[in-house]
C-alpha cells in the first residue's frame, strides 16, 4: 500500500524533472549537494 504511494510520487517527480529538463541523476546530485550544505550549516551552528 505504501509502496504504491511511493511509486506514484516517484513518477510525479520524474515528470517534473522532465519538464525542468533535468535527469533524475542531476536532480539527485543537486539534492544531495543541498543536503550536505544544510548539514554543514547545522553542524557549524551546533558547535
mmCIF entry with sequence, helices, sheets and N, C-alpha, C, O atoms, coordinates in Angstrom:
data_MODEL
# 
_entry.id   MODEL 
# 
_entity.id                         1 
_entity.type                       polymer 
_entity.pdbx_number_of_molecules   1 
# 
_entity_poly.entity_id                      1 
_entity_poly.type                           'polypeptide(L)' 
_entity_poly.nstd_linkage                   no 
_entity_poly.nstd_monomer                   no 
_entity_poly.pdbx_seq_one_letter_code       
;(UNK)(UNK)(UNK)(UNK)(UNK)(UNK)(UNK)(UNK)(UNK)(UNK)(UNK)(UNK)(UNK)(UNK)(UNK)(UNK)
(UNK)(UNK)(UNK)(UNK)(UNK)(UNK)(UNK)(UNK)(UNK)(UNK)(UNK)(UNK)(UNK)(UNK)(UNK)(UNK)
(UNK)(UNK)(UNK)(UNK)(UNK)(UNK)(UNK)(UNK)(UNK)(UNK)(UNK)(UNK)(UNK)(UNK)(UNK)
;
_entity_poly.pdbx_seq_one_letter_code_can   XXXXXXXXXXXXXXXXXXXXXXXXXXXXXXXXXXXXXXXXXXXXXXX 
_entity_poly.pdbx_strand_id                 A 
# 
loop_
_entity_poly_seq.entity_id 
_entity_poly_seq.num 
_entity_poly_seq.mon_id 
_entity_poly_seq.hetero 
1 1  UNK n 
1 2  UNK n 
1 3  UNK n 
1 4  UNK n 
1 5  UNK n 
1 6  UNK n 
1 7  UNK n 
1 8  UNK n 
1 9  UNK n 
1 10 UNK n 
1 11 UNK n 
1 12 UNK n 
1 13 UNK n 
1 14 UNK n 
1 15 UNK n 
1 16 UNK n 
1 17 UNK n 
1 18 UNK n 
1 19 UNK n 
1 20 UNK n 
1 21 UNK n 
1 22 UNK n 
1 23 UNK n 
1 24 UNK n 
1 25 UNK n 
1 26 UNK n 
1 27 UNK n 
1 28 UNK n 
1 29 UNK n 
1 30 UNK n 
1 31 UNK n 
1 32 UNK n 
1 33 UNK n 
1 34 UNK n 
1 35 UNK n 
1 36 UNK n 
1 37 UNK n 
1 38 UNK n 
1 39 UNK n 
1 40 UNK n 
1 41 UNK n 
1 42 UNK n 
1 43 UNK n 
1 44 UNK n 
1 45 UNK n 
1 46 UNK n 
1 47 UNK n 
# 
_struct_asym.id          A 
_struct_asym.entity_id   1 
# 
loop_
_struct_conf.conf_type_id 
_struct_conf.id 
_struct_conf.pdbx_PDB_helix_id 
_struct_conf.beg_label_comp_id 
_struct_conf.beg_label_asym_id 
_struct_conf.beg_label_seq_id 
_struct_conf.pdbx_beg_PDB_ins_code 
_struct_conf.end_label_comp_id 
_struct_conf.end_label_asym_id 
_struct_conf.end_label_seq_id 
_struct_conf.pdbx_end_PDB_ins_code 
_struct_conf.beg_auth_comp_id 
_struct_conf.beg_auth_asym_id 
_struct_conf.beg_auth_seq_id 
_struct_conf.end_auth_comp_id 
_struct_conf.end_auth_asym_id 
_struct_conf.end_auth_seq_id 
_struct_conf.pdbx_PDB_helix_class 
_struct_conf.details 
_struct_conf.pdbx_PDB_helix_length 
HELX_P HELX_P1 AA1 UNK A 2  ? UNK A 20 ? UNK A 2  UNK A 20 1 ? 19 
HELX_P HELX_P2 AA2 UNK A 24 ? UNK A 46 ? UNK A 24 UNK A 46 1 ? 23 
# 
_struct_conf_type.id          HELX_P 
_struct_conf_type.criteria    ? 
_struct_conf_type.reference   ? 
# 
loop_
_atom_site.group_PDB 
_atom_site.id 
_atom_site.type_symbol 
_atom_site.label_atom_id 
_atom_site.label_alt_id 
_atom_site.label_comp_id 
_atom_site.label_asym_id 
_atom_site.label_entity_id 
_atom_site.label_seq_id 
_atom_site.pdbx_PDB_ins_code 
_atom_site.Cartn_x 
_atom_site.Cartn_y 
_atom_site.Cartn_z 
_atom_site.occupancy 
_atom_site.B_iso_or_equiv 
_atom_site.pdbx_formal_charge 
_atom_site.auth_seq_id 
_atom_site.auth_comp_id 
_atom_site.auth_asym_id 
_atom_site.auth_atom_id 
_atom_site.pdbx_PDB_model_num 
ATOM 1   N N  . UNK A 1 1  ? 0.850  -1.204 0.000   1.00 0.00 ? 1  UNK A N  1 
ATOM 2   C CA . UNK A 1 1  ? 0.000  0.000  0.000   1.00 0.00 ? 1  UNK A CA 1 
ATOM 3   C C  . UNK A 1 1  ? 0.885  1.254  0.000   1.00 0.00 ? 1  UNK A C  1 
ATOM 4   O O  . UNK A 1 1  ? 0.707  2.162  -0.811  1.00 0.00 ? 1  UNK A O  1 
ATOM 5   N N  . UNK A 1 2  ? 1.842  1.272  0.935   1.00 0.00 ? 2  UNK A N  1 
ATOM 6   C CA . UNK A 1 2  ? 2.767  2.409  0.998   1.00 0.00 ? 2  UNK A CA 1 
ATOM 7   C C  . UNK A 1 2  ? 3.621  2.468  -0.263  1.00 0.00 ? 2  UNK A C  1 
ATOM 8   O O  . UNK A 1 2  ? 3.918  3.543  -0.784  1.00 0.00 ? 2  UNK A O  1 
ATOM 9   N N  . UNK A 1 3  ? 4.006  1.297  -0.737  1.00 0.00 ? 3  UNK A N  1 
ATOM 10  C CA . UNK A 1 3  ? 4.893  1.232  -1.900  1.00 0.00 ? 3  UNK A CA 1 
ATOM 11  C C  . UNK A 1 3  ? 4.233  1.847  -3.134  1.00 0.00 ? 3  UNK A C  1 
ATOM 12  O O  . UNK A 1 3  ? 4.882  2.555  -3.903  1.00 0.00 ? 3  UNK A O  1 
ATOM 13  N N  . UNK A 1 4  ? 2.950  1.576  -3.317  1.00 0.00 ? 4  UNK A N  1 
ATOM 14  C CA . UNK A 1 4  ? 2.229  2.158  -4.457  1.00 0.00 ? 4  UNK A CA 1 
ATOM 15  C C  . UNK A 1 4  ? 2.292  3.675  -4.395  1.00 0.00 ? 4  UNK A C  1 
ATOM 16  O O  . UNK A 1 4  ? 2.516  4.343  -5.404  1.00 0.00 ? 4  UNK A O  1 
ATOM 17  N N  . UNK A 1 5  ? 2.094  4.205  -3.207  1.00 0.00 ? 5  UNK A N  1 
ATOM 18  C CA . UNK A 1 5  ? 2.130  5.652  -2.996  1.00 0.00 ? 5  UNK A CA 1 
ATOM 19  C C  . UNK A 1 5  ? 3.504  6.195  -3.382  1.00 0.00 ? 5  UNK A C  1 
ATOM 20  O O  . UNK A 1 5  ? 3.607  7.213  -4.067  1.00 0.00 ? 5  UNK A O  1 
ATOM 21  N N  . UNK A 1 6  ? 4.553  5.515  -2.940  1.00 0.00 ? 6  UNK A N  1 
ATOM 22  C CA . UNK A 1 6  ? 5.919  5.943  -3.251  1.00 0.00 ? 6  UNK A CA 1 
ATOM 23  C C  . UNK A 1 6  ? 6.155  5.957  -4.751  1.00 0.00 ? 6  UNK A C  1 
ATOM 24  O O  . UNK A 1 6  ? 6.734  6.901  -5.288  1.00 0.00 ? 6  UNK A O  1 
ATOM 25  N N  . UNK A 1 7  ? 5.702  4.899  -5.429  1.00 0.00 ? 7  UNK A N  1 
ATOM 26  C CA . UNK A 1 7  ? 5.925  4.806  -6.868  1.00 0.00 ? 7  UNK A CA 1 
ATOM 27  C C  . UNK A 1 7  ? 5.176  5.907  -7.601  1.00 0.00 ? 7  UNK A C  1 
ATOM 28  O O  . UNK A 1 7  ? 5.665  6.458  -8.587  1.00 0.00 ? 7  UNK A O  1 
ATOM 29  N N  . UNK A 1 8  ? 3.982  6.221  -7.104  1.00 0.00 ? 8  UNK A N  1 
ATOM 30  C CA . UNK A 1 8  ? 3.193  7.292  -7.718  1.00 0.00 ? 8  UNK A CA 1 
ATOM 31  C C  . UNK A 1 8  ? 3.933  8.624  -7.559  1.00 0.00 ? 8  UNK A C  1 
ATOM 32  O O  . UNK A 1 8  ? 4.012  9.418  -8.497  1.00 0.00 ? 8  UNK A O  1 
ATOM 33  N N  . UNK A 1 9  ? 4.469  8.856  -6.364  1.00 0.00 ? 9  UNK A N  1 
ATOM 34  C CA . UNK A 1 9  ? 5.206  10.090 -6.105  1.00 0.00 ? 9  UNK A CA 1 
ATOM 35  C C  . UNK A 1 9  ? 6.461  10.157 -6.960  1.00 0.00 ? 9  UNK A C  1 
ATOM 36  O O  . UNK A 1 9  ? 6.805  11.213 -7.491  1.00 0.00 ? 9  UNK A O  1 
ATOM 37  N N  . UNK A 1 10 ? 7.146  9.020  -7.092  1.00 0.00 ? 10 UNK A N  1 
ATOM 38  C CA . UNK A 1 10 ? 8.366  8.979  -7.893  1.00 0.00 ? 10 UNK A CA 1 
ATOM 39  C C  . UNK A 1 10 ? 8.060  9.342  -9.341  1.00 0.00 ? 10 UNK A C  1 
ATOM 40  O O  . UNK A 1 10 ? 8.791  10.110 -9.967  1.00 0.00 ? 10 UNK A O  1 
ATOM 41  N N  . UNK A 1 11 ? 6.975  8.784  -9.865  1.00 0.00 ? 11 UNK A N  1 
ATOM 42  C CA . UNK A 1 11 ? 6.596  9.114  -11.245 1.00 0.00 ? 11 UNK A CA 1 
ATOM 43  C C  . UNK A 1 11 ? 6.294  10.599 -11.382 1.00 0.00 ? 11 UNK A C  1 
ATOM 44  O O  . UNK A 1 11 ? 6.646  11.222 -12.384 1.00 0.00 ? 11 UNK A O  1 
ATOM 45  N N  . UNK A 1 12 ? 5.641  11.164 -10.371 1.00 0.00 ? 12 UNK A N  1 
ATOM 46  C CA . UNK A 1 12 ? 5.323  12.592 -10.373 1.00 0.00 ? 12 UNK A CA 1 
ATOM 47  C C  . UNK A 1 12 ? 6.609  13.413 -10.414 1.00 0.00 ? 12 UNK A C  1 
ATOM 48  O O  . UNK A 1 12 ? 6.716  14.376 -11.174 1.00 0.00 ? 12 UNK A O  1 
ATOM 49  N N  . UNK A 1 13 ? 7.582  13.025 -9.592  1.00 0.00 ? 13 UNK A N  1 
ATOM 50  C CA . UNK A 1 13 ? 8.866  13.723 -9.572  1.00 0.00 ? 13 UNK A CA 1 
ATOM 51  C C  . UNK A 1 13 ? 9.546  13.636 -10.931 1.00 0.00 ? 13 UNK A C  1 
ATOM 52  O O  . UNK A 1 13 ? 10.073 14.625 -11.441 1.00 0.00 ? 13 UNK A O  1 
ATOM 53  N N  . UNK A 1 14 ? 9.527  12.430 -11.512 1.00 0.00 ? 14 UNK A N  1 
ATOM 54  C CA . UNK A 1 14 ? 10.175 12.249 -12.808 1.00 0.00 ? 14 UNK A CA 1 
ATOM 55  C C  . UNK A 1 14 ? 9.536  13.147 -13.858 1.00 0.00 ? 14 UNK A C  1 
ATOM 56  O O  . UNK A 1 14 ? 10.225 13.677 -14.729 1.00 0.00 ? 14 UNK A O  1 
ATOM 57  N N  . UNK A 1 15 ? 8.220  13.318 -13.774 1.00 0.00 ? 15 UNK A N  1 
ATOM 58  C CA . UNK A 1 15 ? 7.508  14.192 -14.707 1.00 0.00 ? 15 UNK A CA 1 
ATOM 59  C C  . UNK A 1 15 ? 8.001  15.637 -14.544 1.00 0.00 ? 15 UNK A C  1 
ATOM 60  O O  . UNK A 1 15 ? 8.272  16.329 -15.525 1.00 0.00 ? 15 UNK A O  1 
ATOM 61  N N  . UNK A 1 16 ? 8.111  16.076 -13.280 1.00 0.00 ? 16 UNK A N  1 
ATOM 62  C CA . UNK A 1 16 ? 8.590  17.433 -13.016 1.00 0.00 ? 16 UNK A CA 1 
ATOM 63  C C  . UNK A 1 16 ? 10.001 17.617 -13.543 1.00 0.00 ? 16 UNK A C  1 
ATOM 64  O O  . UNK A 1 16 ? 10.310 18.623 -14.180 1.00 0.00 ? 16 UNK A O  1 
ATOM 65  N N  . UNK A 1 17 ? 10.866 16.628 -13.270 1.00 0.00 ? 17 UNK A N  1 
ATOM 66  C CA . UNK A 1 17 ? 12.255 16.733 -13.708 1.00 0.00 ? 17 UNK A CA 1 
ATOM 67  C C  . UNK A 1 17 ? 12.332 16.845 -15.224 1.00 0.00 ? 17 UNK A C  1 
ATOM 68  O O  . UNK A 1 17 ? 13.121 17.627 -15.754 1.00 0.00 ? 17 UNK A O  1 
ATOM 69  N N  . UNK A 1 18 ? 11.509 16.058 -15.923 1.00 0.00 ? 18 UNK A N  1 
ATOM 70  C CA . UNK A 1 18 ? 11.492 16.137 -17.385 1.00 0.00 ? 18 UNK A CA 1 
ATOM 71  C C  . UNK A 1 18 ? 11.112 17.538 -17.828 1.00 0.00 ? 18 UNK A C  1 
ATOM 72  O O  . UNK A 1 18 ? 11.726 18.098 -18.736 1.00 0.00 ? 18 UNK A O  1 
ATOM 73  N N  . UNK A 1 19 ? 10.101 18.098 -17.187 1.00 0.00 ? 19 UNK A N  1 
ATOM 74  C CA . UNK A 1 19 ? 9.657  19.443 -17.538 1.00 0.00 ? 19 UNK A CA 1 
ATOM 75  C C  . UNK A 1 19 ? 10.755 20.466 -17.252 1.00 0.00 ? 19 UNK A C  1 
ATOM 76  O O  . UNK A 1 19 ? 10.894 21.459 -17.965 1.00 0.00 ? 19 UNK A O  1 
ATOM 77  N N  . UNK A 1 20 ? 11.526 20.212 -16.209 1.00 0.00 ? 20 UNK A N  1 
ATOM 78  C CA . UNK A 1 20 ? 12.611 21.121 -15.849 1.00 0.00 ? 20 UNK A CA 1 
ATOM 79  C C  . UNK A 1 20 ? 13.857 20.850 -16.685 1.00 0.00 ? 20 UNK A C  1 
ATOM 80  O O  . UNK A 1 20 ? 14.836 21.591 -16.598 1.00 0.00 ? 20 UNK A O  1 
ATOM 81  N N  . UNK A 1 21 ? 13.826 19.798 -17.489 1.00 0.00 ? 21 UNK A N  1 
ATOM 82  C CA . UNK A 1 21 ? 14.960 19.448 -18.318 1.00 0.00 ? 21 UNK A CA 1 
ATOM 83  C C  . UNK A 1 21 ? 16.103 18.850 -17.520 1.00 0.00 ? 21 UNK A C  1 
ATOM 84  O O  . UNK A 1 21 ? 17.263 18.937 -17.923 1.00 0.00 ? 21 UNK A O  1 
ATOM 85  N N  . UNK A 1 22 ? 15.779 18.248 -16.400 1.00 0.00 ? 22 UNK A N  1 
ATOM 86  C CA . UNK A 1 22 ? 16.807 17.611 -15.580 1.00 0.00 ? 22 UNK A CA 1 
ATOM 87  C C  . UNK A 1 22 ? 16.635 16.107 -15.645 1.00 0.00 ? 22 UNK A C  1 
ATOM 88  O O  . UNK A 1 22 ? 15.518 15.597 -15.718 1.00 0.00 ? 22 UNK A O  1 
ATOM 89  N N  . UNK A 1 23 ? 17.749 15.411 -15.616 1.00 0.00 ? 23 UNK A N  1 
ATOM 90  C CA . UNK A 1 23 ? 17.644 13.966 -15.465 1.00 0.00 ? 23 UNK A CA 1 
ATOM 91  C C  . UNK A 1 23 ? 17.488 13.682 -13.980 1.00 0.00 ? 23 UNK A C  1 
ATOM 92  O O  . UNK A 1 23 ? 17.777 14.537 -13.143 1.00 0.00 ? 23 UNK A O  1 
ATOM 93  N N  . UNK A 1 24 ? 17.037 12.501 -13.664 1.00 0.00 ? 24 UNK A N  1 
ATOM 94  C CA . UNK A 1 24 ? 16.864 12.117 -12.270 1.00 0.00 ? 24 UNK A CA 1 
ATOM 95  C C  . UNK A 1 24 ? 18.218 12.162 -11.559 1.00 0.00 ? 24 UNK A C  1 
ATOM 96  O O  . UNK A 1 24 ? 18.306 12.552 -10.394 1.00 0.00 ? 24 UNK A O  1 
ATOM 97  N N  . UNK A 1 25 ? 19.272 11.759 -12.275 1.00 0.00 ? 25 UNK A N  1 
ATOM 98  C CA . UNK A 1 25 ? 20.609 11.754 -11.679 1.00 0.00 ? 25 UNK A CA 1 
ATOM 99  C C  . UNK A 1 25 ? 21.059 13.169 -11.330 1.00 0.00 ? 25 UNK A C  1 
ATOM 100 O O  . UNK A 1 25 ? 21.591 13.406 -10.245 1.00 0.00 ? 25 UNK A O  1 
ATOM 101 N N  . UNK A 1 26 ? 20.846 14.104 -12.247 1.00 0.00 ? 26 UNK A N  1 
ATOM 102 C CA . UNK A 1 26 ? 21.212 15.501 -11.992 1.00 0.00 ? 26 UNK A CA 1 
ATOM 103 C C  . UNK A 1 26 ? 20.453 16.029 -10.785 1.00 0.00 ? 26 UNK A C  1 
ATOM 104 O O  . UNK A 1 26 ? 21.017 16.691 -9.913  1.00 0.00 ? 26 UNK A O  1 
ATOM 105 N N  . UNK A 1 27 ? 19.171 15.723 -10.755 1.00 0.00 ? 27 UNK A N  1 
ATOM 106 C CA . UNK A 1 27 ? 18.332 16.192 -9.662  1.00 0.00 ? 27 UNK A CA 1 
ATOM 107 C C  . UNK A 1 27 ? 18.814 15.602 -8.342  1.00 0.00 ? 27 UNK A C  1 
ATOM 108 O O  . UNK A 1 27 ? 18.837 16.285 -7.318  1.00 0.00 ? 27 UNK A O  1 
ATOM 109 N N  . UNK A 1 28 ? 19.199 14.325 -8.375  1.00 0.00 ? 28 UNK A N  1 
ATOM 110 C CA . UNK A 1 28 ? 19.678 13.640 -7.179  1.00 0.00 ? 28 UNK A CA 1 
ATOM 111 C C  . UNK A 1 28 ? 20.962 14.290 -6.674  1.00 0.00 ? 28 UNK A C  1 
ATOM 112 O O  . UNK A 1 28 ? 21.108 14.567 -5.484  1.00 0.00 ? 28 UNK A O  1 
ATOM 113 N N  . UNK A 1 29 ? 21.890 14.528 -7.601  1.00 0.00 ? 29 UNK A N  1 
ATOM 114 C CA . UNK A 1 29 ? 23.163 15.150 -7.235  1.00 0.00 ? 29 UNK A CA 1 
ATOM 115 C C  . UNK A 1 29 ? 22.915 16.529 -6.635  1.00 0.00 ? 29 UNK A C  1 
ATOM 116 O O  . UNK A 1 29 ? 23.516 16.903 -5.628  1.00 0.00 ? 29 UNK A O  1 
ATOM 117 N N  . UNK A 1 30 ? 22.025 17.269 -7.269  1.00 0.00 ? 30 UNK A N  1 
ATOM 118 C CA . UNK A 1 30 ? 21.660 18.609 -6.793  1.00 0.00 ? 30 UNK A CA 1 
ATOM 119 C C  . UNK A 1 30 ? 21.091 18.516 -5.372  1.00 0.00 ? 30 UNK A C  1 
ATOM 120 O O  . UNK A 1 30 ? 21.464 19.290 -4.491  1.00 0.00 ? 30 UNK A O  1 
ATOM 121 N N  . UNK A 1 31 ? 20.189 17.562 -5.169  1.00 0.00 ? 31 UNK A N  1 
ATOM 122 C CA . UNK A 1 31 ? 19.523 17.369 -3.887  1.00 0.00 ? 31 UNK A CA 1 
ATOM 123 C C  . UNK A 1 31 ? 20.531 17.010 -2.794  1.00 0.00 ? 31 UNK A C  1 
ATOM 124 O O  . UNK A 1 31 ? 20.485 17.557 -1.692  1.00 0.00 ? 31 UNK A O  1 
ATOM 125 N N  . UNK A 1 32 ? 21.444 16.085 -3.110  1.00 0.00 ? 32 UNK A N  1 
ATOM 126 C CA . UNK A 1 32 ? 22.465 15.673 -2.146  1.00 0.00 ? 32 UNK A CA 1 
ATOM 127 C C  . UNK A 1 32 ? 23.357 16.861 -1.791  1.00 0.00 ? 32 UNK A C  1 
ATOM 128 O O  . UNK A 1 32 ? 23.725 17.051 -0.632  1.00 0.00 ? 32 UNK A O  1 
ATOM 129 N N  . UNK A 1 33 ? 23.696 17.652 -2.798  1.00 0.00 ? 33 UNK A N  1 
ATOM 130 C CA . UNK A 1 33 ? 24.508 18.847 -2.554  1.00 0.00 ? 33 UNK A CA 1 
ATOM 131 C C  . UNK A 1 33 ? 23.825 19.788 -1.576  1.00 0.00 ? 33 UNK A C  1 
ATOM 132 O O  . UNK A 1 33 ? 24.453 20.312 -0.656  1.00 0.00 ? 33 UNK A O  1 
ATOM 133 N N  . UNK A 1 34 ? 22.535 19.995 -1.787  1.00 0.00 ? 34 UNK A N  1 
ATOM 134 C CA . UNK A 1 34 ? 21.761 20.862 -0.895  1.00 0.00 ? 34 UNK A CA 1 
ATOM 135 C C  . UNK A 1 34 ? 21.774 20.306 0.524   1.00 0.00 ? 34 UNK A C  1 
ATOM 136 O O  . UNK A 1 34 ? 21.969 21.046 1.489   1.00 0.00 ? 34 UNK A O  1 
ATOM 137 N N  . UNK A 1 35 ? 21.565 19.009 0.641   1.00 0.00 ? 35 UNK A N  1 
ATOM 138 C CA . UNK A 1 35 ? 21.535 18.363 1.956   1.00 0.00 ? 35 UNK A CA 1 
ATOM 139 C C  . UNK A 1 35 ? 22.860 18.533 2.671   1.00 0.00 ? 35 UNK A C  1 
ATOM 140 O O  . UNK A 1 35 ? 22.897 18.865 3.856   1.00 0.00 ? 35 UNK A O  1 
ATOM 141 N N  . UNK A 1 36 ? 23.961 18.302 1.943   1.00 0.00 ? 36 UNK A N  1 
ATOM 142 C CA . UNK A 1 36 ? 25.282 18.406 2.557   1.00 0.00 ? 36 UNK A CA 1 
ATOM 143 C C  . UNK A 1 36 ? 25.522 19.822 3.067   1.00 0.00 ? 36 UNK A C  1 
ATOM 144 O O  . UNK A 1 36 ? 26.032 20.014 4.170   1.00 0.00 ? 36 UNK A O  1 
ATOM 145 N N  . UNK A 1 37 ? 25.150 20.814 2.255   1.00 0.00 ? 37 UNK A N  1 
ATOM 146 C CA . UNK A 1 37 ? 25.298 22.208 2.682   1.00 0.00 ? 37 UNK A CA 1 
ATOM 147 C C  . UNK A 1 37 ? 24.499 22.456 3.952   1.00 0.00 ? 37 UNK A C  1 
ATOM 148 O O  . UNK A 1 37 ? 24.975 23.089 4.895   1.00 0.00 ? 37 UNK A O  1 
ATOM 149 N N  . UNK A 1 38 ? 23.268 21.942 3.956   1.00 0.00 ? 38 UNK A N  1 
ATOM 150 C CA . UNK A 1 38 ? 22.390 22.130 5.101   1.00 0.00 ? 38 UNK A CA 1 
ATOM 151 C C  . UNK A 1 38 ? 23.004 21.522 6.364   1.00 0.00 ? 38 UNK A C  1 
ATOM 152 O O  . UNK A 1 38 ? 23.005 22.145 7.425   1.00 0.00 ? 38 UNK A O  1 
ATOM 153 N N  . UNK A 1 39 ? 23.527 20.297 6.239   1.00 0.00 ? 39 UNK A N  1 
ATOM 154 C CA . UNK A 1 39 ? 24.120 19.633 7.397   1.00 0.00 ? 39 UNK A CA 1 
ATOM 155 C C  . UNK A 1 39 ? 25.376 20.357 7.867   1.00 0.00 ? 39 UNK A C  1 
ATOM 156 O O  . UNK A 1 39 ? 25.625 20.460 9.068   1.00 0.00 ? 39 UNK A O  1 
ATOM 157 N N  . UNK A 1 40 ? 26.163 20.857 6.924   1.00 0.00 ? 40 UNK A N  1 
ATOM 158 C CA . UNK A 1 40 ? 27.363 21.613 7.290   1.00 0.00 ? 40 UNK A CA 1 
ATOM 159 C C  . UNK A 1 40 ? 26.966 22.822 8.137   1.00 0.00 ? 40 UNK A C  1 
ATOM 160 O O  . UNK A 1 40 ? 27.576 23.092 9.171   1.00 0.00 ? 40 UNK A O  1 
ATOM 161 N N  . UNK A 1 41 ? 25.941 23.544 7.690   1.00 0.00 ? 41 UNK A N  1 
ATOM 162 C CA . UNK A 1 41 ? 25.477 24.719 8.432   1.00 0.00 ? 41 UNK A CA 1 
ATOM 163 C C  . UNK A 1 41 ? 24.985 24.326 9.818   1.00 0.00 ? 41 UNK A C  1 
ATOM 164 O O  . UNK A 1 41 ? 25.291 24.993 10.806  1.00 0.00 ? 41 UNK A O  1 
ATOM 165 N N  . UNK A 1 42 ? 24.215 23.234 9.885   1.00 0.00 ? 42 UNK A N  1 
ATOM 166 C CA . UNK A 1 42 ? 23.682 22.765 11.167  1.00 0.00 ? 42 UNK A CA 1 
ATOM 167 C C  . UNK A 1 42 ? 24.827 22.441 12.121  1.00 0.00 ? 42 UNK A C  1 
ATOM 168 O O  . UNK A 1 42 ? 24.797 22.819 13.292  1.00 0.00 ? 42 UNK A O  1 
ATOM 169 N N  . UNK A 1 43 ? 25.845 21.732 11.605  1.00 0.00 ? 43 UNK A N  1 
ATOM 170 C CA . UNK A 1 43 ? 26.994 21.347 12.427  1.00 0.00 ? 43 UNK A CA 1 
ATOM 171 C C  . UNK A 1 43 ? 27.707 22.584 12.949  1.00 0.00 ? 43 UNK A C  1 
ATOM 172 O O  . UNK A 1 43 ? 28.048 22.667 14.129  1.00 0.00 ? 43 UNK A O  1 
ATOM 173 N N  . UNK A 1 44 ? 27.927 23.542 12.059  1.00 0.00 ? 44 UNK A N  1 
ATOM 174 C CA . UNK A 1 44 ? 28.637 24.765 12.432  1.00 0.00 ? 44 UNK A CA 1 
ATOM 175 C C  . UNK A 1 44 ? 27.894 25.504 13.537  1.00 0.00 ? 44 UNK A C  1 
ATOM 176 O O  . UNK A 1 44 ? 28.509 26.002 14.479  1.00 0.00 ? 44 UNK A O  1 
ATOM 177 N N  . UNK A 1 45 ? 26.581 25.574 13.422  1.00 0.00 ? 45 UNK A N  1 
ATOM 178 C CA . UNK A 1 45 ? 25.774 26.283 14.417  1.00 0.00 ? 45 UNK A CA 1 
ATOM 179 C C  . UNK A 1 45 ? 25.766 25.536 15.749  1.00 0.00 ? 45 UNK A C  1 
ATOM 180 O O  . UNK A 1 45 ? 25.693 26.157 16.809  1.00 0.00 ? 45 UNK A O  1 
ATOM 181 N N  . UNK A 1 46 ? 25.840 24.220 15.697  1.00 0.00 ? 46 UNK A N  1 
ATOM 182 C CA . UNK A 1 46 ? 25.759 23.408 16.913  1.00 0.00 ? 46 UNK A CA 1 
ATOM 183 C C  . UNK A 1 46 ? 27.026 23.525 17.756  1.00 0.00 ? 46 UNK A C  1 
ATOM 184 O O  . UNK A 1 46 ? 26.980 23.376 18.977  1.00 0.00 ? 46 UNK A O  1 
ATOM 185 N N  . UNK A 1 47 ? 28.153 23.790 17.104  1.00 0.00 ? 47 UNK A N  1 
ATOM 186 C CA . UNK A 1 47 ? 29.424 23.837 17.836  1.00 0.00 ? 47 UNK A CA 1 
ATOM 187 C C  . UNK A 1 47 ? 29.564 25.081 18.693  1.00 0.00 ? 47 UNK A C  1 
ATOM 188 O O  . UNK A 1 47 ? 30.581 25.256 19.365  1.00 0.00 ? 47 UNK A O  1 
# 
